[in-house]
Amino acid sequence: MPAAVLLSAVLGVGALRADQGSPAPAQGVPRLVSSVEAAAHAERFAELLALVEGPNSPQARRTGARELFRLNHPDTQARVAALLGAPNQKPAKLALLGALADLPDAFAAPYIEPVAGLLAESDSELREAAISALAGCRAVEVVSHLSTIAGDTQRPEPMRLAAIETLGRMTHYDAVVALGRLLESDEPTIAKAATIAFEQFTAAEFQQDVVAARNWWAENRDVPRDAWQRLQIDRLAYQNRQKAQRFSELEQRLTSVLRDQYFRAPEPERNALLLAYLADPLAVVRLVGLDIVRALLGDGRSPTPEVVGRVRDMLAANEPAVRVSAIRTIVAVKDPADADRLHQLLLTERNREARQWIINGLGFLGSAEVARDLLALAADPDAPIATEAVRALGRLAERGQLVDAAERTRVADMLTERFAAIPQADTARREPLLRAMGRMRDQRFAQVFAACLRPPQPSGIREAAAIGLAGLADPNVPAGSQPTTDVSSAWLTATLAPATADESPSVRRAAVGAVSRLATSDEDLEVLCARLSARAEPDDAIRQEAWNGVLRVLRGRPVQDIERWLGVLPPDALSTGNLAAAVELHRVLVSGLEGQPGALLRLAKARLRLADLFVRTGVVADARASFVRVLEELADVEDPEAVRIALAAFATALEHGLYDRAFAERLSALGISPAELWAVARDQSTALLDASNGERAAQALECLSAWPPSRAFNTYEPELDTLLHRARQMRDRGRIRSAIIALRARPDDAAAAQRLVGHGVAAARPLADVLREIVSAETPDAAAERAVCEVLQAIVPEWQGLGGSKTRPEKIKALDDLQGHLLSDGKNAP
């Protein structure tokens, strides 16, 4: 059909329907009020018939068929019935059957016979279309007609089965009665088909068991019609829920498969695959594509312009879920050019969720031009819309878009008035308003924040208030605010001080952060120092923030102040706080004390603490140099406390392996009694041995033996040698154990094998024990057995080894012989 004729047919029908202004009356009732209208009616009827019968697309034919039934021409029934009964004409029949399925009220009695005749068609597409059309037919005759076909043994069996299937899809009560009769059929095929259709009609589960279906029908056939309808509605609702659940599960599986397909595809192919997803006719596939775009954006990867363009096209999608997802994606793209697009979309979009996301996007992307519309939406009776508009206004202000003083005042007044009008118990509505105030960083809200900062306000309100006050500490707070009180730094820190000990970590974090930035006074330092202890503040980030504030304030104070505050820190402040800040603070103190007359003892104390911090932070070279400097500074101090400081440095250096020749020389120059020095060395070495740290104990004792801390230290050599022997034994056992573990893990580890051979006979018994364990295992590790055996033979050459052909008992016997040999020769491991 020419395009002009097709267009004329569709426009003509549309015009007629617009003129009528009401549903078409029943077919066969004339409504021709003039010869002109009758002629136009006839012409449109002919055009629509031509559209149905002509070489057009299936969708165009089906549209024409629907309009044909709506046209209500007197000849419609005859012509349609003739077409349905004519040979061939499959495209036209499919269009008419599809339209009848779409418009059940148009299915008139004259169509029943020809449509039912199509149940005998061998063409499955035609047969399925006929079943769908008949299932929706509301004519009373259709059930009896189908029942007759199903029970007629002279009819083709496929036609009878199609009739039974049609009855199962219907909603007439008479249809279930007919199926009930068919359940009693002596023909197994018919009875089974009736059972399947019966299951579909009743939404019951019979597992295709004919007897179960008969029994069920016997129990329910006499149920009153109204009770039957309620029962049927309940069953259908349940069945619908089940199908919806299965459909949801299938969608989830499809989503997972599509995502996997994308992320497993080679990188060069991904963009084309993503574009295909975004262009797919199925909404679920397009949603997957949009999710992938957001995932890419979340990973910091920019989608191609083609992908972004396709996402923008979906802002006009028919499906609300797709529009919502497209809006979310456009917001995530963060292109300011989309602000106008979203602003225009807000005027036409009616879906609530979509409107919320548009408003959300305007907060992130919009300019001052959208403030007036957002202000109006903040008064919307729809609470979620109003709340989102409030959030968006806050974000506009945060982004510096509320530059006009009058506009800013209107927003501030709106937030204040709405907040005051909402009951205190309504946290869900108050919190977004308070957070929007915080984003504005306007000093007019200072008293509102202060009032909301303390219990019994909920934690979310307290957090928003703390963040709001912290925002006022920003030196770039916009001008034009008119606070009702003097919002000075001192007022802010005093107001926030109680919140630094709030039970909510988020409240403490905001409060400590602000006090840390603003602190100047001793009162502020007390507040911050109270957060340095892990017992008082379990959150490491908050402790670090407090340390930063303490460091900032004390860096500008005299050294006497720094010493005083370091003296009152919580006991665990230096071990659980921000060690980097503590190091920096001690550097400042040491720098301030250097060169001060009479300050050598104080300087040594400060440097010793600094050395200890260097040890904790792993800066070994600085720690060693600081210890030596401590001893050098103490050489010029005549004070009993100097000895205690030197001995403390001595203990720490031994503990951490920092004792060396330079340290020994400076320590010896101090003239400390050998007895005091040995007491420290003995106690520290014993503590290391008790902690099974043979490696560090042996190192310390070997250094003491090589570089005594006093010329008279040789008095204690016997005791030192005893401790050193014990430490070396412990160290060697540890080294042997480590080497054996390495060799078992990697039998080809030549370095581990060499280390074991280097330990000599001391490693023999541990190796023999491990070899016995390997041999006794349910599945011996042949490679590990061979490697350990070779090392043992290198240590004890006279041992013959296990041999490749020996049985397990023979190998055990060989190991017993080795143990006896080691014991008889006194070759025991330490």
N, C-alpha and C positions, 0 to 999 in steps of 0.2 A: 504494500500500500504506500502511495506517495506520502512524504512527510507532511505536506499541506493538509491532506485528507485526515491523517492521524491527528494532527493538531486541531483541525476543525471539529473532529468527533469529540475529543476530550473537552475542548473549550465549550462546545455546544452543550454537552451534558452538564458541565459545571454551571453554565449560565442558566440552564433550565432549573437545576436544583436550587440555585440562588433565588430564582423567581418564585419557585414553589414555597420556599421558606418553611416547609414541614415535611415529615416523612411521607414517602409515597404510599398511597392507599393500596389495598389488596389488589392483586393482579385481576384483570378482567373488568375493573370498574372504570368506565370511560371518564376522562377529565379533559376532553378537547372542547374548548370554549369558542373556538373560531376556526375557520378553514385555514387561516394563515398558520395558527399554532399546530393544526393537524398536519399540515404539509411539512412544517419544520420537524414535528415529532417523527413523521415517517422517514424523513431524510436522515435524521440522527440514528434511527433504528437501523436503517440500511448501512450507514457508515460503521456502526458498532458491530454489526454482523460481519461486515467486510474485514474489520479489524480482527475479529475472532478467527475468521476462516482464512485470512490472508497470510502471506509469508512474513510474519512479524516475530519478534522475540517472544519467548514464553511469558515474560513479565508483561509485555504490552498486550498480548492476547488475554491474559488473566485480568488485567486492569479493564480492558474492553468488555470482558464478560461480566465483571461486577457492575459496570455502568449499564450494561444491557439489562440486567435484572432490575436495577434501580429505575430504569427508564419507564417501566410499566406500560409497555406498548401492548395492544390487544393481541398481536400475533406472536408475542414472545414465547408463550408456552408451546404452541404448535411447532414453531421453527426450532426451538431448543430440543424438544422431544425428537423431532425428525433428525436433527444433527447427531444426537446421542445414539440413535438407533441406526444411523447410516453406516455402511461399511467404510473402512479406512478412517480418514479424518481424525487421526490420533491427536495431533496438536490442538485442534479445536475442542475435542472431547476433554483433554486434560485441562484446558483453560476453563471450560464450563464446569467441570467437576470441582476444580479448585475454587472457583467462585461460589459454588453451592456450599462447599465446606466453610468458606468465609462468611456466607450469608445464609444461615440455616432457615430463616424465615422465607427466603425466596424459593425453597424446595417445595414445589407444588405437587399435588397428587399425580398429575400426568407424567411427571418425570420418573416416578418410582419404577415403572416397568422397564423403560429403556436403561436406566442406571443399574437396576438389578441384573439386567441381561449382561452387563459388562463384567459381572462377577465370574462369568464363564470364560473371560478372556485369558488367553495364554500369556499375554503381555503383562508382566508383573506390575509395571508402572501404572497401566490403565486400571488393573484390578485393585491396586492399593488406593488409587484416587477415587474409585467407585465406593470402596469400603468407607473411606473418610467422609465422603459426601453423604452416604446413607446413614452413617452413625449419627450425624447431626440433624437428620431430617425429623421434623416434629409432626409430620402427618401421621394420624393414628393408624392408617392402613399399612405403614411400612413394616411394622413388627409382624403382622399376620402374613404379609407377603414373604418376608424373609424366613419365617417359621415354616411356611409351606415349602419353600425351596430346600431348606435344610432337611426336611423330613421326606422329600420326594426321592425315592430310590432310583427313579428314571433319569434324574438329572445327573450331569457329570459330577464326580466326587469333588474336584477342585472348586466347582461352583458352590456346592453344599458347604464345604469347609469355609469358603469365603463368607457365606451367609452367616454361619455360626460365629465367625470372628467378628463380623459386623454387629451381631447381637451383643457380643461381649463388650463392645465399645460404647453401647448406647446407655442412656439414662432412664429410658421408659421402664416402669415396673413390669409392664407386660413382657418386656424382653427377657427379664430374669425368669419369669414364669415359663416362657418358651424354652429357655435353656434348661430349666428344671425338668421339663418333659423330655428334652433330648438326652439328658443324663441317663434316662432309662432305656436308651436305644440298644438294640441287640448287636448293632454294628460297633465293634471296638474302636474303629477309627473315628466314628461320629461321636461316640460317648467320650473318648479322650479329648477330642476337639471341643466338645461342650464343656468338659471339666476345665480346660485351659481358659475358655471364654468366661466361664462361671467365676473362676478365680479373679479374672480381670474386672468383671462387673461388680463383684461383692467386696473386692479388696481383701479377701480372706486368703489363707495359705493352706492349700490342700496337697501340695507337692505332686500335682497331677494324679492324685489318687481318686479314682472315680467313686469308689465306695465311700470315702470320706466326704466327698462333695454331696453324694446322695443323702447321707446321714445328716449333714448340716442343713440341707434344704428341707428335709423332713421335719427338723426341729424348728425351722424359721419360716416356713411357707405360710403359716397362719398368723404371723405377727401383724397387728393392725398397720394400715398403710402409713399413718403418721409416725408410729414407732419405727417402722421399717426405714422411713426416710431419715429419721434422726440417727439410727444405727448406721445407715449407709453413709451419711455425712461424716460421722465419726471415723468410720473405716477409711473413707477416701482421704480425710484429713491426715490420718496416720500414714497412709500410703504415700501421700504427697510429701510428708516430712521425711520419710525414708528415702524417697527419690531425690529430694533436695539435698539430703546428707550425702547420698552417693554421688550426686552431681558435683557437690562441693569438693568431695574427695578426689574426683576425677580432675577437676579444675586445678586442685593443688598439685596433683601428680603431673599434669600437663605443664604447669608453671615451673615445677622443678626440672622437668626434662628440657624445657626451652632455655632456662637459665644455664643449665649444664652445657647444652649445645653451644650457647654463645661463648661461655668462658673457656670451653675446650677447643673452640675453633682457632685456627691460626690467626695471628694478629691482622694480617692483610685482609682476611675475609670477614672480620667482625662487623665493620661498618655496614657492609651490604646486608648482612644478616639482621642487624639492628633496624635498618631502614625497612626491611621486609616485615619484621615484627610490627613496626609502627604503622604499616600500611595494611595490615591484615584485617579482613572483614570481621573476625571474631574479636569481641571486646576483651576477652581474657588474654588473648595474645598481645593486643596493643598495650594492655596493662603491664604485661611482663616487660615489654619494650620500654615503657616509661619507668618502671622500677630499675631497669638496668641503667638508664640514663642517669637517674638519681644516684645510683651506686657509683657510677663513674665520677660524677661530680663530687661525691663524698670522698673519693680517693684522690681528689685534686686533679682529675683528668678532664679536659674540656672536650665535649662532643663536637662533631663536625657541624658546620653551618647547615648542611642538608638535614641532619638529625634535628637540630634546633628548629629549623623551619617546619619540619613535619610535626614536631611537638606543638608549635604555635597553631598549626592547622587544627589540631585536636581540641583546641579551646572551644571550638564550635561543635564538638561531637554530640550525637543524639543521646548517648548513654551518660547519665550523671556521674557514674563512677569514673568513666574515662575523662570527663571534663575536670573532675576534682583532681585526678592524678596528673593531668596535663598542667593544671594551674600550679600544683605543688612543684612540678618539675621546672616550670618557668620561673617560679620564685627562687628555686635552687640555682638556676643559671646565673642569677644576679646581674642581669643586663638592665641598666637603668632605662634603656629604650623600651622595655616592656611595661614600664609604669603606665604610660598612656593607654596601652592595650588593655591592661587590667582595669584601669579606671573606666574605660568605655564598657567593658564587659560587666562591670558592677551594675550598670544601668539596666541591663537586660536579663541577667542571671537571676533565677528564682529559687534554685536549689539552695537550701540553707548551708549545707556543708561546703558547697562551691563558693558561696558568698563569704563564708568565714575565711576560706583560704585566699580569696581575692583580697579581702581586707588585710589579712596577714601579709600578703605580698606587698600591698601598698605601704605598709609600715616599713618594710625593708627596702623598697625601691622607689617609693613615691617622693614627690617634692612638696614644697609648701602649698602647691595648688590643691592637693587632696585634703588638706587639713580641715577645710570647711565641711566637706562631705563626711569625713570621719567624725567630726564633732557632732553632726546631725545623727549619724548612725550610733553614736554613743548613747543617745537617748531613745534608741529603738526599743519597742516593747518586747521584742524577741531577745531574751537575756543573753544567749550565746553570741548573737550578733553584736549586741552592745558591748559585751566584755571584750570581744576581739577588736572592736573599734578603739576601746580604751588602750589595749596593748599596742595597737598600731600607732596611736598618737604618742605614746611613750617612746616608741622606737624612732618616730620622726624627730622628736626632740633630741633623743640620744645621738642621732645622726646629724644634728645641727641644722635641721630643716625648718624649725619654728623660729625663724629670725625676726619676724614681725612682732613688735612688742605688744600690740593690741591683740593679735592672734594668740600669742603666748599667754596673755592674761586671760583670754576667754577659756583657753584650755585649762589653765590652772584653777580658775573659778569653778569650772564644771567638775573637775576632779575633787576639789575640796567640798563642794556642795553635795555631790553624790556620795562621797565617803561619809560625810556627817549624817546623811539620811539613812544609811544602811545600818540595821541593828548590829551590835557588836558580835553577836553569835554567828552572823552570816559570813564566815571566813571566806567561803568560795567567791563571794562577790567583792569583799573588801580587799583581799590580797592583790588581785590584778590592778585595782585602783592605786594601791600603795606602791606597787612596783612601777607603775607608769609615772607616779610622782617622783620616784627615785631616779628614773631615767631622765626626767626633766632637769634634775640637779638645780632646783630652784629653792632659794633660801626661804621662800614663803611657806614651805612645807616643814620647816625645821621643828616647830612645836608639835605638829602632827606625828612626825617620826618619833620624837622624844616620848610622847604619850603612849606610843605603841611598842616601845622597846622593852617593857618589863612585863613579867607574868602579872596577872593570869592570861595575858594575851597568848594565843596559840603560837607555836614555833614558827610557822610560815609567816605570820604577821610580824613577829619579832625579827625574823631574818630580813624581811623586806624593809623594815624600819632601820635596821643596822646598815643595810646596803645603801639606803637613802641618805642617812647621815654621813656615811663614808664618802658618798658622792659629793657632799657639800664640802668635804676636805680638799677637793680638787682645786688647784689654783685657777683653773680655767672655767669656774662656774660662770654661766652667762650673766651679763649685766642686766639691769632692769628689774631685778627681784626687789621686793619690798617686804623684808622680813619683819615680824612683829617683835623680834628680840635681836640683840647683837649676836650674830652667829660667828663668834671668833673661834680661833683654834682652841683657846683655853676652854670655851664653853663646850665645844664638840668633844674634846678629850674627856672632860668631866662628865658629860652626858653618856658617853660610850663606855666609860670605865666599868660600870657594873656589868655591862654586856660581855666584857672580856672573860667573865667567869660563867656565862650562860651555859645551861645544860646542853644546848644545841650546838654542835660543831660549826654549822654554817653561820650561826649568829656570832660565835666567838671569832671565827675567821674574818668576818667583815669588820667586827669591832677592833680586833687586834691590828688588822691591816691599817685601819684609819688612825688609831692611836700611834702606831709605829711611824706613820708618815708625819704626824703633827706634834709628837712629843717634844717637850722642851724642859719641863720642870722635873723636880725630884718626885713629885706625886705621879707624874706620867711614867717615870722610870720604875717606880714601885709597882705600878700596874703591869708593866711589861715584864719585869723580873719575876713576877708571880706566875708567869706563863712559861718560864724556862725549865721548870722541873717536869719530868715525865710523870711524876705522881699527880701533879696538879693539872698537867696538860698532856693527854695521851696522843694528841694529833701532832705528828712530827712537823707538818707544814706550818702549823700555827706557832710552834716553838721556834722554828727558823725565822718566821716573820717577826716574832718578838725580839729575837737576837739581832735582827737587822735594825730594829728601832733602837735597841740599847746601844749598838755600835754607832749608829748615826749621832745619837745625842752625846755619848761619852767621847767620841772622837774630837769634839770641840771643847771638852772640859779640861781643867788642869789635871796633872797627873795624880794629885792628891785625891781628887774626886774619883778618878778611875780606880785607884787602889781601894778607896773606901767601898765603892760599889762592887768591885770584884770580891771584897771580903764578906759581903752580905748575900752573895748569890746562893741560891739553893744548892745543897750538897752535890746533887747530880747534874747541875746545870751544864758543866763542861763535858760531861759524858753523853748527855742525851740531847743537847742543843745543836745549834748550827756551828760545827767546829770551825768552819772557814771564817765565820764572823768572830768567833772567840780568838782564833789565831790573829786576825787583823787587829782586834782590840788589844791584845797583848803586845803586838808589834808597836802599836801607838804608845802604849805604856813604856815599853823598853826604850823606844826612841826618845820619849820625854825625860826618862830618868838618866840616860847617858849624858855624862858631862856635868851633872848636878853635883855640887860639893856635898860630901857626906852621905851620898845616896847609894853607895856601892852595895850595901846589904839588901836594901830594897830592890836594887837593880838585879842582884843575883836571884832573889826570890821570884821576881817577875820573869827573868830569863829561864829559870828552872821550869816554871809553869808553861812557858812558851815551848821549851824543849819537849815537855811531856805532850803538849798538843801536836807538835811535829811528829812525835812517835805515833800518836793516835791516827793522824792523817796519812801516815806512811811516807812522810818526807824525811827519809833516814839521814841524808847528808846534812840537812839543816839541823836535825836533832843532834847529831854527833858534834857538829860545830858549836851548837848552843851549850851543850854540856861542858865542853872544854872552856868556853868563855866564862861559864859560871865559876869554874874552879880558878880561872885566872883572876876574876874579880874578887873572889873570896881571899886570895893570897894577901891582899892589902887591908883586910878587915880583921880587927882585933875584937871579936865578940864571940861568946860561947855559941850563939845561934849559928855562926858561920860553920861550925863543925856539923851541926844537925843538917844544915842545907847541903853540905858536901857529902855527908853520908847518904842522904836521900837521893842525890844525884848518882852516887856510886851504886845504890841498890837498883835504881831504874836502868842505869847503863848495863848492869849485869843481866837484868831481866830481859832486856830487849836486844842483847848482843851488840851493844855499842861501846863496850869497854875495849880500849886498844892502848897502844904505846903512848900516844899523846895524852890520853886521859890519865893513864897511870903516872906519867911524869908530873902532871899538874897536881894530881892528888897527893903524890909523895911529897911534893914541895910544901904542902900545908902542915906537915908534921903531926898528923893525927896518930894517936896511939895504935900500934899494931893490933892490940886486943879489940879495940872498937872496929877496926877495919875487918878483922877476921870474923867477928860476930855477924857483921852485915853479910860478908861473903858466904859464911856457912849457912846462915838462915835463908839467903836468897837461893843458893844452890840446892839446899834441901827442899825448898818449896817447889823448885823446878822438877826435882826428882819425884816428889810426891805427886806432881801433876803429870807424871810419865813423859816429861819433856826432856828425854835423855840427850837429844841433839843440842838443845840450847844450854843445858847444864854442862855438858862436856865442853862446849865452846867456851863458856864463861870460865870454867876451872882451868882449861888449857891456857887461856889468856892470862889468868892470874898467875899460873905457874911460870909463864914466859915473861910477864911484866908485873912483878910484885908491886902493890901500891905503897909499900914501905920497905926501907932498907932492912928492917928487923923482922920482916914477914916470914923469914925462913924458919922461925920457931914453929910455925904451924904447917910446915911442909908434910909431916906424916899424916896429919888429918886431911890435908888437901889431897894428898895422893890417894888416900882411901876413898874419898868422895869421887875423885876423878876416875878411879878404877870402876867404881859402881856406875858412874855416868857413862863411861865408854861401853861397858857391858850392855847397859840399857839402849844406848845409841846403836850399837852393832846389831842387837836383836831386832830393833826396828828396821834397820837398813836391810838385814837379811830377809825379814818378813816382806818388806816392800819389793825386793828383787825377786823373791819367789812368786809373789802375786803377779808381777810383770811377766815373768817367764811362763807361768801357766796361761796367762791371757794371750801371750804371743810367743809360742815355742821357738820362733826364729829370732828372738830378741838377743842378739849377741852381746849387747852392752850389759843386760841384766845377768846373763850367764857369766860374763867376765867379772862383774862385781861380786858374785857369789864365790867364784874361784878365789878372788882376792881375799875373802874372809877366811879362807882355809878351812881347817877342820871344825872351826866354830859353826860353820854352815852345814856340816855333814848330817848331824842328827835332825835338824829341822827339815832338810831335804829328804832324808830317809822317811820321816813321818808323812811328808806330802806325797812321796812316791807310793807309800803303802796305801794312802787314801785313793790315789789315782787307780792303782791296780785293783783295789777292792770295789771300785764303783761298778754298778750294774752294766754300764757301757763305758769301758775305759777309754780315755782320750789318748790314742796311740802317739800322737805328736808330742803332747805334753809329757807322756811317760818317757819317750826317747830323749827329749831335751833334758829332763831332770836327771835321768840315768847317766847321760854323758857328763853333766856337771859333777855328779857324785864320783864318777870314775876319774875325773881330772883331779879331784880333791883327795881321793883314796885310791891310788893307782893299783894297789894289790887286790882290790875288789874286782871280781870278774863280771859284774853287772847282771842283768836279767836275761839277756839273750832273747832273740826273736822267737824261738820255737818253744819256750817254756810255757807250761800251763800256769793258771793262776795260783794253785797251791805251791808249785815249784818257785814261782816268783816271791810269794810270801815267805817261803823257807829261805830264799836267798837274802831277803831283807832282814829276817831274823838273824842270819849269820853275820850280816853287816853290823847290826846293832850290837851283837855280842863282841865283835871285833873292836868296835869303837869303845865299848865299856872296858874291855880287857886291857886296852892300850891307854886307858885314861883319856881318850880323845872325845871328851864331852863338850857339848856346846855350853857356853857360859849361862 
